[in-house]
Amino acid sequence: MKMDRDYFKEKKTGSRTSRFTKCCNQDKDRHILNKKKPHEWELIEEYCENHLTHYSSTETIDPICCKICGRLIEYKSIRLIKNRRKYE
C-alpha cells in the first residue's frame, strides 16, 4: 500500500477525490491567490503595482486567472522595446 497525500486525504474525508481542479488543473492542496476573494485580489493588485513601479521597462502586467474558479494561474507582462541607436 502506497502512503501518499491522496491516501491520507481519503482516510480523513472518507472519499477519494481528485488532487487537481477540473477547470484549470491546479493542485488543490496548494494555496494559490484567488481573484474572487477580495483580500487576495488586493494582493494581486499590489503585486502588479509594485512590479510596474520597480521595473520601468514593463508597460503592462496582466494577472491570468481561471475563468471558472478564479485561481491565479500566471502573470503576463509586456515590456517596452526601446530603439537603440548606434552612434557612428
KERO-39758 format. One record per atom (N, C-alpha, C, O): residue in one letter; atom name; x negated, y negated, z negated. Coordinates in nm, 2 decimals. Each point is the difference from the previous one (the first is absolute). Example, Ala and Ser with C-alpha at 12.3 -4.5 7.8 and 13.67 -1.06 7.14 Angstrom:
# residues 2
('A','N',(-1.32,0.57,-0.78))
('A','CA',(0.09,-0.12,0.00))
('A','C',(-0.09,-0.12,0.00))
('A','O',(-0.10,0.00,-0.07))
('S','N',(0.14,-0.11,0.14))
('S','CA',(-0.09,-0.11,0.00))
('S','C',(0.08,-0.11,-0.08))
('S','O',(-0.05,-0.11,-0.01))
//
This chain:
# residues 88
('M','N',(-0.08,0.12,0.00))
('M','CA',(0.08,-0.12,0.00))
('M','C',(-0.09,-0.12,0.00))
('M','O',(-0.09,-0.02,-0.08))
('K','N',(0.12,-0.07,0.17))
('K','CA',(-0.08,-0.13,0.01))
('K','C',(0.07,-0.11,-0.08))
('K','O',(0.11,-0.03,0.01))
('M','N',(-0.19,-0.02,-0.11))
('M','CA',(0.05,-0.11,-0.08))
('M','C',(-0.05,-0.13,0.05))
('M','O',(-0.12,-0.04,-0.02))
('D','N',(0.21,-0.03,0.08))
('D','CA',(-0.03,-0.14,0.05))
('D','C',(0.11,-0.09,-0.04))
('D','O',(0.08,0.03,-0.08))
('R','N',(-0.09,-0.15,0.13))
('R','CA',(0.11,-0.10,-0.04))
('R','C',(0.14,0.05,0.03))
('R','O',(0.09,-0.02,-0.08))
('D','N',(-0.08,0.08,0.20))
('D','CA',(0.14,0.05,0.03))
('D','C',(0.05,0.10,-0.10))
('D','O',(0.12,0.00,-0.03))
('Y','N',(-0.21,0.09,-0.01))
('Y','CA',(0.04,0.10,-0.10))
('Y','C',(0.05,-0.06,-0.13))
('Y','O',(0.11,0.04,-0.05))
('F','N',(-0.18,-0.14,0.00))
('F','CA',(0.04,-0.06,-0.13))
('F','C',(0.12,-0.09,0.02))
('F','O',(0.08,-0.02,-0.09))
('K','N',(-0.07,-0.04,0.21))
('K','CA',(0.12,-0.08,0.02))
('K','C',(0.13,0.09,0.01))
('K','O',(0.10,-0.04,-0.05))
('E','N',(-0.12,0.15,0.11))
('E','CA',(0.12,0.10,0.01))
('E','C',(0.03,0.05,-0.14))
('E','O',(0.12,0.02,-0.03))
('K','N',(-0.22,0.01,-0.05))
('K','CA',(0.02,0.05,-0.13))
('K','C',(0.07,-0.11,-0.09))
('K','O',(0.09,0.04,-0.08))
('K','N',(-0.13,-0.17,0.10))
('K','CA',(0.06,-0.10,-0.08))
('K','C',(0.15,-0.03,0.04))
('K','O',(0.08,-0.02,-0.08))
('T','N',(-0.06,0.01,0.21))
('T','CA',(0.13,-0.04,0.05))
('T','C',(0.10,0.11,0.03))
('T','O',(0.12,-0.01,0.00))
('G','N',(-0.18,0.13,0.02))
('G','CA',(0.08,0.12,0.03))
('G','C',(0.04,0.01,0.14))
('G','O',(0.07,0.10,0.04))
('S','N',(-0.11,-0.19,0.05))
('S','CA',(0.03,0.02,0.14))
('S','C',(-0.13,-0.03,0.08))
('S','O',(-0.09,-0.08,-0.04))
('R','N',(0.08,0.14,0.16))
('R','CA',(-0.11,-0.02,0.08))
('R','C',(0.03,-0.12,0.09))
('R','O',(0.10,0.00,0.08))
('T','N',(-0.18,-0.10,-0.09))
('T','CA',(0.01,-0.12,0.09))
('T','C',(-0.12,-0.02,0.08))
('T','O',(-0.11,0.05,-0.03))
('S','N',(0.13,-0.13,0.14))
('S','CA',(-0.11,-0.03,0.09))
('S','C',(-0.09,-0.10,-0.07))
('S','O',(0.05,-0.09,-0.08))
('R','N',(-0.18,0.10,0.11))
('R','CA',(-0.10,-0.09,-0.06))
('R','C',(0.00,-0.14,0.07))
('R','O',(-0.04,-0.10,-0.05))
('F','N',(0.09,0.10,0.18))
('F','CA',(-0.01,-0.12,0.08))
('F','C',(0.14,-0.05,0.03))
('F','O',(0.10,0.08,0.01))
('T','N',(-0.08,-0.22,0.01))
('T','CA',(0.12,-0.05,0.04))
('T','C',(0.04,0.04,0.14))
('T','O',(-0.09,0.02,0.08))
('K','N',(0.21,0.00,-0.05))
('K','CA',(0.05,0.04,0.14))
('K','C',(-0.02,-0.12,0.10))
('K','O',(-0.03,0.03,0.11))
('C','N',(0.06,-0.15,-0.16))
('C','CA',(0.00,-0.11,0.09))
('C','C',(-0.14,-0.05,0.05))
('C','O',(-0.01,-0.03,0.12))
('C','N',(-0.08,0.02,-0.21))
('C','CA',(-0.13,-0.06,0.04))
('C','C',(-0.12,0.09,-0.04))
('C','O',(-0.12,-0.03,0.02))
('N','N',(0.15,0.15,-0.06))
('N','CA',(-0.10,0.11,-0.03))
('N','C',(-0.11,-0.05,-0.10))
('N','O',(-0.12,0.03,0.01))
('Q','N',(0.16,-0.11,-0.12))
('Q','CA',(-0.08,-0.04,-0.10))
('Q','C',(0.01,0.09,-0.12))
('Q','O',(0.10,0.06,-0.03))
('D','N',(-0.21,-0.05,-0.05))
('D','CA',(0.00,0.09,-0.12))
('D','C',(0.09,-0.06,-0.10))
('D','O',(-0.02,-0.12,-0.04))
('K','N',(0.11,0.20,-0.01))
('K','CA',(0.10,-0.05,-0.10))
('K','C',(-0.07,-0.03,-0.14))
('K','O',(0.05,-0.08,-0.07))
('D','N',(-0.15,0.15,0.04))
('D','CA',(-0.07,-0.01,-0.13))
('D','C',(-0.09,-0.13,-0.01))
('D','O',(-0.03,-0.04,-0.11))
('R','N',(0.00,-0.01,0.22))
('R','CA',(-0.09,-0.12,0.01))
('R','C',(0.09,-0.13,-0.01))
('R','O',(0.09,-0.02,0.08))
('H','N',(-0.12,-0.07,-0.17))
('H','CA',(0.07,-0.12,-0.01))
('H','C',(-0.05,-0.10,0.11))
('H','O',(-0.11,-0.03,0.01))
('I','N',(0.21,-0.01,0.07))
('I','CA',(-0.03,-0.09,0.11))
('I','C',(0.10,-0.11,-0.01))
('I','O',(0.11,0.01,-0.04))
('L','N',(-0.16,-0.14,0.07))
('L','CA',(0.08,-0.11,-0.01))
('L','C',(0.13,0.01,0.09))
('L','O',(-0.01,0.06,0.10))
('N','N',(0.12,-0.11,-0.15))
('N','CA',(0.12,0.01,0.07))
('N','C',(0.07,-0.14,0.02))
('N','O',(0.01,-0.07,-0.09))
('K','N',(0.02,0.04,0.22))
('K','CA',(0.06,-0.13,0.03))
('K','C',(0.14,-0.02,-0.06))
('K','O',(0.05,-0.11,-0.01))
('K','N',(0.01,0.22,-0.03))
('K','CA',(0.14,-0.01,-0.05))
('K','C',(0.00,-0.04,-0.15))
('K','O',(0.11,-0.03,-0.06))
('K','N',(-0.22,0.04,-0.01))
('K','CA',(-0.01,-0.04,-0.14))
('K','C',(-0.06,-0.14,0.00))
('K','O',(-0.11,-0.02,0.04))
('P','N',(0.19,-0.08,-0.10))
('P','CA',(-0.04,-0.14,0.01))
('P','C',(-0.14,-0.03,-0.06))
('P','O',(-0.08,-0.07,0.06))
('H','N',(0.04,0.14,-0.17))
('H','CA',(-0.13,-0.03,-0.06))
('H','C',(-0.11,0.06,0.08))
('H','O',(-0.11,-0.06,0.00))
('E','N',(0.13,0.16,0.07))
('E','CA',(-0.10,0.06,0.09))
('E','C',(-0.01,-0.08,0.13))
('E','O',(-0.11,-0.01,0.06))
('W','N',(0.22,-0.04,-0.01))
('W','CA',(0.00,-0.09,0.12))
('W','C',(-0.09,-0.12,-0.03))
('W','O',(-0.07,-0.05,0.09))
('E','N',(0.08,-0.01,-0.21))
('E','CA',(-0.08,-0.11,-0.04))
('E','C',(-0.15,0.04,0.00))
('E','O',(-0.08,-0.09,0.04))
('L','N',(0.05,0.21,-0.07))
('L','CA',(-0.14,0.04,0.00))
('L','C',(-0.05,0.01,0.15))
('L','O',(-0.12,-0.03,0.03))
('I','N',(0.21,0.08,0.06))
('I','CA',(-0.04,0.01,0.14))
('I','C',(-0.02,-0.14,0.05))
('I','O',(-0.10,-0.03,0.08))
('E','N',(0.19,-0.07,-0.11))
('E','CA',(-0.01,-0.13,0.05))
('E','C',(-0.13,-0.07,-0.06))
('E','O',(-0.07,-0.07,0.08))
('E','N',(0.04,0.10,-0.20))
('E','CA',(-0.12,-0.06,-0.06))
('E','C',(-0.13,0.06,0.07))
('E','O',(-0.09,-0.08,0.02))
('Y','N',(0.09,0.21,0.01))
('Y','CA',(-0.11,0.05,0.07))
('Y','C',(-0.02,-0.07,0.14))
('Y','O',(-0.11,-0.03,0.03))
('C','N',(0.22,0.02,0.04))
('C','CA',(-0.01,-0.07,0.13))
('C','C',(-0.05,-0.14,-0.01))
('C','O',(-0.08,-0.04,0.08))
('E','N',(0.13,-0.03,-0.18))
('E','CA',(-0.04,-0.14,-0.02))
('E','C',(-0.15,-0.01,-0.03))
('E','O',(-0.07,-0.08,0.05))
('N','N',(0.02,0.17,-0.14))
('N','CA',(-0.14,0.00,-0.04))
('N','C',(-0.09,0.04,0.12))
('N','O',(-0.10,-0.06,0.02))
('H','N',(0.15,0.15,0.06))
('H','CA',(-0.08,0.04,0.12))
('H','C',(-0.01,-0.11,0.10))
('H','O',(-0.11,-0.03,0.05))
('L','N',(0.22,-0.04,-0.03))
('L','CA',(-0.01,-0.12,0.09))
('L','C',(-0.08,-0.11,-0.05))
('L','O',(-0.07,-0.07,0.08))
('T','N',(0.06,0.05,-0.21))
('T','CA',(-0.08,-0.10,-0.06))
('T','C',(-0.15,0.03,0.00))
('T','O',(-0.08,-0.09,0.03))
('H','N',(0.05,0.22,-0.05))
('H','CA',(-0.14,0.03,-0.02))
('H','C',(-0.07,0.04,0.14))
('H','O',(-0.12,-0.01,0.01))
('Y','N',(0.20,0.05,0.09))
('Y','CA',(-0.05,0.03,0.13))
('Y','C',(0.05,-0.09,0.10))
('Y','O',(0.11,0.02,0.05))
('S','N',(-0.19,-0.12,-0.02))
('S','CA',(0.05,-0.11,0.09))
('S','C',(0.01,0.05,0.15))
('S','O',(0.07,-0.06,0.08))
('S','N',(-0.13,0.18,-0.05))
('S','CA',(0.01,0.05,0.13))
('S','C',(0.13,0.07,0.03))
('S','O',(0.04,0.04,0.11))
('T','N',(0.04,-0.02,-0.22))
('T','CA',(0.13,0.07,0.01))
('T','C',(0.11,-0.10,0.03))
('T','O',(0.02,-0.09,-0.07))
('E','N',(0.05,0.12,0.18))
('E','CA',(0.11,-0.10,0.04))
('E','C',(0.13,0.04,-0.07))
('E','O',(0.06,-0.08,-0.06))
('T','N',(-0.03,0.21,0.07))
('T','CA',(0.12,0.05,-0.07))
('T','C',(-0.02,0.13,-0.06))
('T','O',(-0.09,0.08,0.04))
('I','N',(0.17,-0.04,-0.14))
('I','CA',(-0.01,0.13,-0.06))
('I','C',(0.15,0.05,-0.02))
('I','O',(0.08,-0.08,-0.04))
('D','N',(-0.06,0.20,0.08))
('D','CA',(0.14,0.05,0.00))
('D','C',(0.00,0.13,-0.08))
('D','O',(-0.06,0.10,0.04))
('P','N',(0.14,-0.09,-0.15))
('P','CA',(0.01,0.12,-0.07))
('P','C',(0.10,0.09,0.07))
('P','O',(0.11,-0.04,0.03))
('I','N',(-0.16,0.16,0.00))
('I','CA',(0.09,0.10,0.07))
('I','C',(0.06,0.10,-0.10))
('I','O',(-0.08,0.07,-0.07))
('C','N',(0.21,-0.07,0.06))
('C','CA',(0.07,0.08,-0.10))
('C','C',(0.09,0.10,0.07))
('C','O',(0.05,-0.03,0.11))
('C','N',(-0.01,0.14,-0.18))
('C','CA',(0.09,0.09,0.06))
('C','C',(0.14,-0.06,0.00))
('C','O',(0.04,-0.07,-0.09))
('K','N',(0.03,0.08,0.20))
('K','CA',(0.13,-0.06,0.02))
('K','C',(0.11,0.06,-0.08))
('K','O',(0.10,-0.06,-0.03))
('I','N',(-0.12,0.19,-0.01))
('I','CA',(0.10,0.07,-0.08))
('I','C',(-0.02,-0.02,-0.15))
('I','O',(0.09,-0.04,-0.07))
('C','N',(-0.21,0.08,0.02))
('C','CA',(-0.02,0.00,-0.14))
('C','C',(-0.07,-0.13,-0.05))
('C','O',(0.00,-0.03,-0.12))
('G','N',(-0.07,-0.05,0.20))
('G','CA',(-0.06,-0.12,-0.03))
('G','C',(-0.14,0.01,-0.05))
('G','O',(-0.06,-0.10,-0.04))
('R','N',(0.00,0.22,0.04))
('R','CA',(-0.14,0.01,-0.05))
('R','C',(-0.10,-0.06,0.10))
('R','O',(0.01,0.00,0.12))
('L','N',(-0.11,-0.07,-0.18))
('L','CA',(-0.10,-0.07,0.07))
('L','C',(-0.09,0.11,0.07))
('L','O',(-0.05,0.09,-0.07))
('I','N',(0.03,-0.10,0.20))
('I','CA',(-0.08,0.10,0.08))
('I','C',(-0.14,-0.06,0.02))
('I','O',(-0.10,0.07,-0.02))
('E','N',(0.10,-0.20,0.07))
('E','CA',(-0.13,-0.06,0.03))
('E','C',(0.02,-0.15,0.02))
('E','O',(0.11,-0.05,0.01))
('Y','N',(-0.22,-0.02,0.00))
('Y','CA',(-0.01,-0.14,0.03))
('Y','C',(-0.06,-0.01,0.14))
('Y','O',(-0.10,0.07,0.03))
('K','N',(0.16,-0.15,0.06))
('K','CA',(-0.06,-0.02,0.13))
('K','C',(-0.03,-0.15,0.00))
('K','O',(0.08,-0.09,-0.03))
('S','N',(-0.21,0.06,0.07))
('S','CA',(-0.04,-0.14,0.01))
('S','C',(-0.05,-0.03,0.14))
('S','O',(-0.05,0.08,0.07))
('I','N',(0.08,-0.21,-0.03))
('I','CA',(-0.05,-0.05,0.13))
('I','C',(-0.11,-0.10,-0.03))
('I','O',(0.02,-0.09,-0.07))
('R','N',(-0.14,0.12,0.13))
('R','CA',(-0.11,-0.09,-0.02))
('R','C',(-0.01,-0.10,0.11))
('R','O',(0.03,0.03,0.12))
('L','N',(-0.08,-0.15,-0.15))
('L','CA',(-0.03,-0.10,0.10))
('L','C',(-0.13,0.04,0.07))
('L','O',(-0.09,0.04,-0.06))
('I','N',(0.09,-0.06,0.19))
('I','CA',(-0.12,0.02,0.08))
('I','C',(-0.05,-0.14,0.04))
('I','O',(0.07,-0.07,0.08))
('K','N',(-0.18,0.04,-0.13))
('K','CA',(-0.06,-0.13,0.04))
('K','C',(-0.09,0.01,0.12))
('K','O',(-0.08,0.09,0.01))
('N','N',(0.10,-0.19,0.07))
('N','CA',(-0.09,0.00,0.12))
('N','C',(-0.14,-0.05,-0.04))
('N','O',(-0.02,-0.10,-0.06))
('R','N',(-0.08,0.18,0.09))
('R','CA',(-0.13,-0.03,-0.03))
('R','C',(-0.08,-0.04,0.12))
('R','O',(0.00,0.07,0.10))
('R','N',(-0.05,-0.19,-0.10))
('R','CA',(-0.07,-0.05,0.12))
('R','C',(-0.15,0.02,-0.03))
('R','O',(-0.06,-0.02,-0.11))
('K','N',(-0.01,0.06,0.21))
('K','CA',(-0.14,0.01,-0.01))
('K','C',(-0.06,-0.13,0.05))
('K','O',(0.03,-0.04,0.11))
('Y','N',(-0.11,-0.01,-0.19))
('Y','CA',(-0.07,-0.13,0.04))
('Y','C',(-0.12,0.03,0.08))
('Y','O',(-0.09,0.08,-0.04))
('E','N',(0.08,-0.14,0.15))
('E','CA',(-0.11,0.02,0.09))
('E','C',(-0.10,-0.12,0.00))
('E','O',(-0.10,0.01,0.07))
//
